[in-house]
């Protein structure tokens, strides 16, 4: 009577291990590539928002407001992840219009907060419609009508 050896051969088990590791490495590599592309897109978007005229306008006007300086302390700098949207077709030769709605995290020597600006552009001129600074639960309204300092 002959016995059959039903055990898998060493070669076939090594091949299946090798195929498994190859699949794991390919999936991991794909995830890393997609993550890198997403990170680059987010970084580019942040650069676009930071270089916009609406961003500069918000930071300048909030930094010059006495109530904001008293609450946050000087200097006031933007830091963190900007949230919002911007449509800028307002170049001098475009004669177009632009719109921005941004929330900008800021910090000063005393506290941190967020600037919220809504601005429209006609031609090359950006005009803020709404501007506020939030610190904790408090909100300082700068535009359309400034709230009193407390």
Helices and strands as residue ranges (DSSP letters): H 10-50, H 53-64, H 66-72, E 77-78, E 83-88, E 97-107, E 112-122, E 125-135, E 138-143
